[in-house]
């Protein structure tokens, strides 16, 4: 039953949300689907992998019980969780041109968030650095000149001692060169869960992500 969950659920072609985080934050502390699969021995490994295509019309892929090695090159970088709530890790830095753009020290990897999301003040400052302008319908979202994508600075995210680079093409959502959306939005999560950054689909589309429930 997805009634009451907003307009997107009324017009979108999906039935709801399947939570894949931890029981500590599930409704009524019910076991999440993947946790149940692991406990029942229904998957080969206590791992699920997420691939998001960067091409319109090309499907993504959720692999339960392992990862799909055909969807990425190189080796996976393992980072320990800092909390068994969301898939949360300790954030080292986010930088642009070598300069830090946040003091927040927590990040969550989340397929349910389309953009990168962070503290509102940080996001506004980052948007100004890359030349993005507030979207008139929502001041926490931003548009950017499509012609400037190739010249935009990299956004470098570091956690677990690993560095992940997003270029302008990675963090700008380009709608047929007509309108370009800056792939970052402001959201203020209160303590004790926040403040934090959410590394949503903009990040996961660039970097295949494996969620290792067994090793956490």
Secondary structure, DSSP 4 states (H G I P E B T S, - for coil): --TTS-HHHHHSS-------S-GGGSGGGPPPHHHHHHHTT-SSSSEEEEE--SSTT---EEEETB--GGG--S-PPP---SEETTEEEEEEEEEETTEE-----EEEE-TT-SSEEE-HHHHHHHHHHHT-EEETTEEEEEE--GGGGGGPPPEEEEETTEEEEE-HHHHEEEETTTEEEESEEE--PPTTT-S-EEE-HHHHHHS-EEEETTT-
